[in-house]
Amino acid sequence: MMAGQEHIESYHHIRIEDNYYEAPDLTRRLPVHDDVLPSRDQMLQYTSRLYHSHEDITLKRYIGSGVAFVSLAAENLLSHPFLVLRRQCQVHHNSHRYHLLPFTLLPTICHLQQHQGLTTLWKGLGSVLLVRGMSLGVEDLISKVTPWPKEISWHSSLKHFFSAHIIKVVSVYIVSLAIVTPFYSASFVETVQSEIASEKPGILDVFREGFMRFLNWGAPAKGRMLPIWALIVPTVTLGLAKYLFSMMIKGAAVRLLHVRYKNKCEANGALPKDVHNSSAVQNIELTASLIATITSDIVFYPCETIVHRLHLQGTRTIVDNLDNGRSVLPILTNYTGATDCYENCLATEGVCGLYKGFGALILQYSAHIALIRISHFLLTEIGTLLRKPKQKPQPAVDISPPAISNLTTPGRSYLLP
């Protein structure tokens, strides 16, 4: 009896208490309070989650990557027709229709398609992509030849955000924007000029025109065109303000979405580890980025209108008349700077004049969000069809040891081999 009792005491890590038991490999990650061990049902639920199918985790990761790719394509390709409409509305200072709502643009789009064909809303796409790639390349080059980083992490603390680190990042962004501004101006002209009244530009014309704008630094090359230094200041200011504002909105959105997802997981009985799975992080990052982009575009829309009018002044560009979509007209302005443009816009067009073409922005992000939702639904359905059928789990077996009082032989223990 004593030998058997001593052998039982040697297994001190197994406790028998009111239908509770402890298995060291499984309960070490479960909360244990006041020596109360998890119940048998909790253990079965935990083991089912612990041995969750790796195929499901991989599938969710692929779905998240696919949706992120679709969102990137929508941001750079699908949004271009709406970008063209928006810019043409912004620079038309004498327009009668402001197109503040999306439905007023639909008849105009139909007329443009009838008179100029399907490609009229895709003009300047190549130059826009080249300028974006050039901007990324300049930022990367500056960050490599200097000790300045090229981006701010959204999860940085507020103190770190406003420290010397941000000065270095801002320096990279300011230099890259200043270098790219002449080429951005040339690309902007290609996106707003009418195809039926202007010669179709070549693929690399954006670099030729950009260098010409850059060489005429001190004085305008022709007519009322503003010198490039007068365009760099408002362009850099707008770009930097949008970048910093977008980063702050994204950081706040990520934190709020993390808290919301964590609370949802805890309400559904999920484990803390489930809050940080890769698919959830991908969804949160994508949603936060979209929220930040939409918010910054809305907040800085009036400033964008002013900057775009300054870039087009003096270029002798003929744009489509979006009042009806059937004719073209020249843009002739005589602004001396951003302040003069703002005052003239308020005096002649009112506050709504700063929001001309806002309906195109609504259409752009409506299509963007719809494409993300459709792609997520389709990828989920395809993944469900391709996933192997799961085997039915075996019924849980109660493996808890019997009470010692039910042992028939007092001198032996059921723990003995």
C-alpha positions in Angstrom: 0.0 0.0 0.0 2.8 2.4 0.9 4.8 1.6 -2.3 1.7 2.2 -4.5 0.9 5.4 -2.6 4.5 6.7 -3.2 4.2 5.8 -6.9 1.0 7.8 -7.1 2.7 10.8 -5.4 5.5 10.7 -8.0 3.0 11.8 -10.6 2.3 15.1 -8.9 1.7 17.0 -12.1 -1.6 15.1 -12.7 -4.4 16.3 -10.4 -7.7 14.7 -9.8 -10.3 17.0 -8.5 -14.0 17.1 -9.2 -13.9 15.9 -12.8 -11.1 18.3 -13.6 -7.7 17.3 -14.9 -4.5 18.9 -16.2 -2.4 17.9 -19.1 0.9 19.9 -19.1 1.3 20.2 -22.9 -2.2 21.6 -23.5 -3.1 23.7 -20.5 0.0 25.7 -20.3 -1.5 28.4 -22.7 -4.9 28.5 -21.0 -5.7 30.9 -18.2 -5.6 29.2 -14.8 -6.8 31.1 -11.8 -6.7 30.1 -8.1 -5.7 26.5 -8.9 -8.9 25.9 -10.8 -8.1 23.7 -13.7 -9.9 23.9 -17.1 -12.8 21.5 -17.6 -12.9 18.6 -20.0 -15.1 20.5 -22.4 -12.7 23.4 -22.5 -9.8 21.1 -23.1 -11.6 19.5 -26.1 -12.4 22.9 -27.5 -8.8 24.0 -27.1 -7.3 20.9 -28.7 -9.6 21.3 -31.7 -8.3 24.8 -32.2 -4.7 23.9 -31.6 -4.8 21.3 -34.3 -6.7 23.5 -36.7 -6.2 22.6 -40.4 -3.0 24.2 -41.8 -4.8 24.1 -45.2 -7.4 26.6 -43.9 -4.7 29.0 -42.6 -2.9 28.9 -46.0 -6.1 29.4 -47.9 -7.0 32.5 -45.9 -3.5 33.9 -46.5 -3.8 33.4 -50.2 -7.3 35.0 -50.3 -5.9 38.0 -48.4 -2.9 38.3 -50.8 -5.3 38.1 -53.8 -7.6 40.8 -52.5 -4.6 43.0 -51.8 -3.4 42.5 -55.4 -6.8 43.4 -56.7 -6.9 46.5 -54.5 -3.5 47.6 -55.9 -4.6 47.0 -59.5 -7.8 49.0 -58.8 -5.8 51.9 -57.3 -3.5 52.2 -60.3 -5.6 51.0 -63.2 -9.3 51.0 -62.5 -9.2 54.5 -60.9 -7.6 56.1 -64.0 -10.8 56.9 -65.9 -12.3 58.6 -62.8 -9.0 60.4 -62.3 -9.3 61.8 -65.9 -12.8 63.0 -65.3 -12.0 64.5 -61.9 -9.0 66.5 -63.3 -10.9 67.8 -66.3 -13.7 69.0 -64.0 -11.2 70.7 -61.7 -9.4 72.7 -64.4 -12.6 73.9 -66.1 -13.1 77.2 -64.3 -16.0 78.4 -66.5 -18.1 75.3 -66.3 -21.8 75.4 -65.6 -22.0 71.9 -64.1 -19.9 71.2 -61.1 -20.6 67.4 -61.1 -20.6 67.2 -57.3 -22.7 64.0 -57.4 -22.0 60.9 -59.5 -25.2 60.7 -61.4 -24.6 64.0 -63.3 -21.5 62.5 -64.8 -23.2 59.4 -66.3 -24.7 61.2 -69.4 -21.3 63.0 -70.0 -19.5 59.7 -69.9 -21.9 58.2 -72.5 -21.4 61.2 -74.8 -17.6 61.0 -74.5 -17.7 57.3 -75.4 -19.9 57.9 -78.4 -17.8 60.8 -79.9 -14.3 59.7 -78.9 -14.3 56.0 -78.3 -13.5 53.7 -75.4 -9.9 54.9 -75.0 -10.8 58.6 -74.2 -10.9 58.0 -70.4 -7.6 56.1 -70.4 -5.4 58.8 -71.9 -2.2 59.5 -70.0 -2.2 56.2 -68.2 1.3 55.3 -69.3 2.8 58.7 -68.2 1.0 58.4 -64.8 2.5 55.0 -64.1 5.9 56.2 -65.2 5.8 59.2 -62.9 4.7 57.0 -60.0 7.5 54.6 -60.6 9.9 57.4 -60.9 8.8 58.8 -57.6 9.3 55.5 -55.9 12.7 55.1 -57.5 13.8 58.6 -56.4 12.7 57.9 -52.8 14.5 54.6 -52.8 17.7 56.1 -54.2 17.7 59.0 -51.7 17.2 56.6 -48.8 20.2 54.5 -50.0 22.7 57.3 -50.5 21.6 59.1 -47.3 21.0 57.9 -43.8 17.3 59.0 -44.1 14.6 56.4 -44.0 11.9 56.6 -46.7 8.8 55.7 -44.7 7.1 56.0 -41.3 5.7 52.9 -39.6 2.1 53.3 -38.5 2.8 51.5 -35.2 5.4 54.0 -34.1 4.6 55.8 -30.8 3.4 59.4 -30.9 6.7 60.5 -29.4 8.6 58.7 -32.0 6.4 60.0 -34.7 7.2 63.6 -33.8 10.9 63.0 -33.1 13.9 63.5 -35.4 12.9 60.3 -37.3 10.0 62.1 -39.0 12.3 64.9 -40.0 14.5 62.5 -42.0 11.4 60.9 -43.6 10.0 64.3 -44.5 13.3 65.3 -46.0 13.2 62.3 -48.4 9.7 63.0 -49.4 10.3 66.7 -50.0 13.3 66.1 -52.2 11.6 63.3 -54.2 8.5 65.5 -54.7 10.6 68.5 -55.8 12.4 66.3 -58.4 9.3 64.7 -59.8 7.2 67.9 -60.0 8.2 68.9 -63.6 7.4 65.4 -64.8 4.1 65.3 -62.8 3.1 68.6 -64.5 3.8 67.0 -68.0 1.8 63.9 -67.1 -1.1 66.0 -65.8 -1.4 67.7 -69.1 -1.6 64.4 -70.9 -4.5 63.2 -68.7 -6.7 66.3 -69.3 -6.0 67.2 -73.0 -8.7 66.2 -75.5 -7.6 63.5 -77.9 -9.7 64.8 -80.8 -8.1 68.3 -80.6 -4.5 67.5 -79.6 -1.8 65.3 -81.0 -1.5 62.0 -79.2 1.7 62.0 -77.0 4.4 59.3 -77.2 5.3 57.0 -74.4 8.4 58.9 -73.4 7.2 62.4 -74.1 6.5 62.9 -70.4 10.3 62.9 -69.8 11.0 65.3 -72.6 8.3 67.7 -71.5 9.4 67.3 -67.9 13.0 68.2 -68.6 11.9 71.2 -70.6 9.8 72.5 -67.7 12.8 71.8 -65.4 15.3 73.8 -67.5 13.0 76.8 -67.6 13.4 77.3 -63.8 13.5 81.0 -63.5 11.1 82.3 -66.2 8.1 80.8 -67.9 8.8 79.2 -71.3 5.7 80.6 -73.0 2.8 82.8 -72.3 1.3 82.6 -68.8 3.0 79.4 -67.8 4.3 79.6 -64.2 7.9 78.9 -63.5 8.7 75.5 -62.1 9.8 77.0 -58.7 6.3 78.5 -58.3 4.8 75.0 -58.8 7.2 73.1 -56.6 6.1 74.9 -53.4 2.4 74.2 -53.6 2.9 70.7 -55.0 5.3 69.6 -52.3 3.2 71.2 -49.6 0.1 69.3 -50.8 1.9 66.0 -51.2 3.6 66.2 -47.8 0.3 67.2 -46.0 -1.6 64.3 -47.6 1.2 61.9 -46.7 1.4 62.8 -43.1 -2.4 63.1 -42.7 -2.8 59.7 -44.4 -0.2 58.1 -42.1 -1.9 59.4 -38.9 -5.4 58.2 -40.2 -4.0 54.8 -41.1 -2.3 54.4 -37.7 -5.5 55.3 -35.8 -7.6 53.0 -38.1 -5.2 50.1 -37.6 -5.4 50.4 -33.8 -9.2 50.7 -33.8 -9.6 47.7 -36.1 -7.2 45.6 -34.0 -9.2 46.4 -30.8 -12.5 45.7 -32.6 -11.2 42.4 -34.0 -9.8 41.4 -30.6 -13.1 42.1 -28.9 -14.9 40.1 -31.5 -12.6 37.1 -31.1 -13.0 37.2 -27.3 -16.8 37.4 -27.6 -16.7 34.3 -29.9 -14.4 32.5 -27.5 -11.2 32.7 -29.6 -7.8 32.5 -28.2 -5.5 35.5 -27.9 -3.2 34.0 -30.5 -6.0 34.1 -33.1 -6.1 37.9 -32.9 -2.6 38.1 -34.6 -3.1 35.6 -37.5 -1.8 36.7 -40.8 -5.1 36.8 -42.7 -6.6 39.1 -40.1 -3.6 41.4 -40.2 -3.8 41.5 -44.0 -7.5 42.5 -43.9 -6.9 45.2 -41.2 -4.0 46.7 -43.2 -6.0 46.8 -46.4 -9.0 48.3 -44.7 -6.9 50.9 -42.9 -5.0 51.9 -46.0 -8.3 52.4 -47.9 -9.8 54.5 -45.1 -6.6 56.7 -45.0 -6.6 57.2 -48.8 -10.3 58.1 -49.0 -10.1 60.5 -46.1 -7.0 62.3 -47.3 -8.5 62.7 -50.8 -11.7 64.2 -49.4 -10.0 66.5 -47.0 -7.4 67.9 -49.5 -9.7 67.9 -52.5 -9.9 71.8 -52.6 -6.2 72.1 -52.4 -5.8 69.6 -55.2 -8.1 71.7 -57.4 -5.9 74.8 -56.9 -2.6 73.0 -57.6 -4.0 71.4 -60.8 -5.1 74.7 -62.2 -1.6 76.1 -61.6 0.0 73.2 -63.4 -2.2 73.6 -66.4 -1.9 77.4 -66.8 0.0 78.6 -69.8 0.2 75.1 -71.4 -2.4 76.0 -74.1 -4.2 72.8 -73.4 -7.6 72.0 -75.0 -9.8 69.8 -72.8 -13.2 68.1 -73.2 -16.2 70.1 -72.2 -17.8 68.0 -69.5 -20.9 70.2 -69.4 -22.2 68.1 -72.3 -19.4 65.8 -73.4 -19.7 66.7 -77.1 -17.3 69.6 -77.5 -13.9 70.9 -76.5 -12.6 74.2 -75.1 -9.2 75.9 -74.3 -8.2 76.6 -70.7 -7.1 80.2 -70.4 -6.3 81.5 -66.9 -4.0 84.1 -65.4 -3.3 83.2 -61.8 -0.2 84.6 -60.1 0.0 81.9 -57.5 -1.9 79.6 -55.2 -3.4 82.4 -53.1 -4.6 84.3 -56.2 -6.1 81.1 -57.6 -8.0 80.4 -54.3 -9.4 83.9 -54.1 -10.5 84.0 -57.7 -12.2 80.6 -57.4 -14.2 81.7 -54.4 -15.1 85.0 -56.0 -16.3 83.6 -59.3 -17.4 80.0 -58.6 -18.1 79.9 -54.8 -17.0 77.3 -52.4 -18.5 74.5 -54.5 -16.0 75.5 -57.3 -13.3 74.0 -55.2 -15.1 70.7 -55.3 -15.8 70.4 -59.0 -15.7 66.8 -60.1 -16.2 65.4 -56.6 -18.8 63.0 -58.1 -15.9 61.3 -60.0 -14.1 60.7 -56.7 -17.3 59.1 -55.3 -17.6 56.9 -58.4 -13.9 55.9 -58.1 -14.0 54.6 -54.6 -17.4 53.1 -55.0 -16.0 51.0 -57.8 -12.9 50.3 -55.8 -14.7 49.0 -52.7 -17.2 47.0 -54.9 -14.3 45.3 -56.7 -12.6 44.4 -53.4 -15.8 42.8 -52.1 -16.5 40.9 -55.3 -12.9 39.6 -55.5 -13.0 38.5 -51.9 -16.3 36.7 -52.4 -15.1 35.0 -55.6 -11.7 34.0 -54.1 -13.5 32.6 -51.0 -15.9 30.5 -53.1 -13.1 29.2 -55.4 -11.0 28.3 -52.3 -14.0 26.5 -50.8 -14.5 24.4 -54.0 -10.8 23.5 -54.2 -10.4 22.7 -50.5 -10.3 19.0 -49.7 -13.3 17.7 -47.8 -12.6 17.4 -44.1 -12.9 14.1 -42.3 -15.5 14.0 -39.6 -13.9 14.2 -36.2 -14.1 11.2 -34.0 -16.4 11.6 -31.0 -14.7 12.8 -27.9 -13.8 10.1 -25.5 -13.8 10.6 -21.8 -10.3 9.6 -20.7 -10.5 11.0 -17.2 -9.3 8.5 -14.6 -11.7 6.9 -12.3 -11.9 7.9 -8.7 -9.5 6.2 -6.3 -12.4 5.1 -4.1 -13.6 2.8 -7.0 -10.4 0.8 -7.2 -11.0 -2.8 -6.4 -7.4 -3.6 -5.3 -6.2 -1.3 -2.5 -2.5 -2.3 -2.9 -2.3 -1.5 -6.7 -2.6 1.8 -8.6 -4.1 2.2 -12.1 -1.0 4.4 -12.8 1.4 1.5 -12.5 2.5 -0.1 -15.8 
